[in-house]
Amino acid sequence: MRYSDSELERLLGEVESDFAERKESWKGDAPDKGRQAVCSFANDLPNHGRPGVLFVGVRDDGSPSKLVVTDELLRTLADIKSDGQIAPLPTLMVEKRVLNGAEMAVVTVQPADAPPVRYSGRIWIRIGPRRGIASVQDERILNEKRRHRDLPFDLQPVLPSRLADLNRRLFEEEYLPSAFAPEILASNGRSPEERLAACRMIVGPEEPVPTVLGILALANRPEDFIGGDYIQFLRIAGTKLSDPIIDSKRISGPLSLLLRELDQVLGLHVQTSVDIVSAPVERRSHSYPLPALQQLARNAVLHRTYEATNAPVRITWFQDRVEIHSPGGPFGVVTPENFGAPGIVDYRNRNVAEAMRVLGFVQRFGVGLQIARSLLAENGNPPLMLEATPTHVLATAFKAP
């Protein structure tokens, strides 16, 4: 939903409103408080079902502050969605609008399909015209709202899995401390089931059935429930699949353990050469920059389809190249034609993306391919090759000369 100019001007005139937050500029504490507002609008605790609006360039009384709205400011505001501080990713639109005769930046925030939404580990809500941190009861209400909406695949219940199939120690000792601020964890009144539900690992406290996300992130053997949830790694002594196999591994397990083992396997196969002749100090060169391969492999795990397939992510390491196959083609606004273009990104598994950010495997959304391209170029590798079809995505990194 996009508000008309007259609707926005009416919101500006309503000084005390559930739907509007005003900032004179984007300096000082405005970025922090603005993100709190975006989080609270996304949570929509009163269940208005309408977007909230963050105005930048407006005083508290609704009058314009005469701020010059530059392209840089609009890009900075758009980064609220992708910088990883608000999770799951909010749905928002950033525009320059002329209202009451003055230009201002307008951030329109849609209510989330899968609340609660957190900013820096805290669940912010709107309490009339002010923001606040959600209480235990507020969290329960937000979890209940989620259960009555059309959920994405990664939040669907997985039957016949049970609570006992989840690694509770992994959740309590690794995931929770990264997902929530310390003072939230220290507060009383949240049962283990409520904590799992707040992180979307189970359907709800009263229905403790693991979700797809819960199985992927916490099950000791997720492939028992989601057939393709593993990585098949092959090292080939040649340039064709028919050439002899040097190494073969099936990498599986809960998300954090799977990705750490993957990092170890990739690191073992990167070749490093040392030149101690052509320069006063030794120079090291690598067949591939390890961080680039990590970005490509994590992208494959994150963006693949887990639905209606038993195909794994496949990494095939040839003598001259590394091929990374991901089941499922482009999703949403990403098409085979624009795949890999800077700034074009969408998420099939938004909640898996959040989990990977919480676990430290994603620092910023939507830049993995660009980082990989840059690292390969710096290392002297040929350009990354991408192929996207309706059924799979293939990324090929070529060995440095």
Steps between C-alpha positions, in 0.01 A plus 500: 500500500630847404346803667385791285631852561177598677518197729862576590415865568221386729748279690734799530217697656423232758778582743420200723459198275553123500604525137754782482849578628671832422869585479641844415814345350691170490774605743577435866272235650252518208633183324461298821153633588393481137584129491306452822201660327537279191512191725191610693303574183593157361378329818162683486403386851157675487432298183398801292606325181620834358851622423683732736698796370836641603534862383850648475509876459207575734488661845306349790207734432472375141652806333779454242859545624621607152733201477655448156415143398798369305548169320757412768239545773252281311764228457584520871134459592462208258790330681270458802360196324826330408756591767401204717405699811126434461391140462317346333547740211234773510292579194538871438503764228718814499394807300556873466159668522387862490246553779358830628724673247828349625705196405560226755607137510219254565559141616182291479515181709262209439379282790708182518353166397708319762539709818669556736756720325813596695744789480837430666347208686205697640135481395374857459127578493283807460312611812285781371735779386808358672727198460576238762658159545252211491405330824469123533126531438561718193731229361226241553254716307745546212568126487127433494456746210758309303315172537190637329666625182616335181851400597803468271637152446784536750244562779270211414472222762696182429303187581563254657792679668484572872655740748740224604650502149649845559839553662395715797859548618600643162205736519563618857878533481558620143188634332318685779795712623551625143131558428394698807646787699642392841238684706222326309650159571551590865133587553273238652173354379593340168471124480735299273212451258433875491864567419497244220177650366640856512787381279255316270650159574159357597145590398409634845521432875167315496589317178869408541546350154834591338489722194712451190733766641517317833593174327764668281655695788468265796422140404790261552408323174299749293523281188274246676218753451618714205654260252729736309645680800866412450796599284664255261869585451713337228865565414577385145848422360421657164257729325211257440264317733617172350856562622622327822365622834763617750267579790130467573311630802137523607471801729191511718371604840338806659568823314793636705684165508435439129644839402804466727582157359454641150750778578753240616458289186538800269807619689671161467471509122619856433859485373754758615832562325792695651737713293826581683704599191336784307459746789687603818227337711313180433180524298212258540241431234189284520319291242175654632432757773332295772256778603368515142422127497339534843273777372395295197438184703303682770292667231417156363390375845297815567322546167437138401155347508438245774147427382400201288855387424757257636786666309793627708725797443784359286856632505725344235867597511672437165864567416413826326178617668255461790131453416233568763150375412199621698157331458225740401517789258473876563224618733267800513633811326817311401474344153742304279552824305593725796659233722821626659436866417597735787204602714264232365428264788209303644471229762331165462604414858480827694509332838796279408672825398433641845637186666820519296541862602441415867760223477755735342511354149335805339605854591302691239222389271510515122876543444637143498549474125657845479743415780594173328556677166722763663709245690551284191611802298745609772648149505546494122230242426296525178151654537235303686252327269133474600227292339139517621215283374151438643629187679855579613774758541861427410794716613839418346826642637808442283846428637752785506777467241 
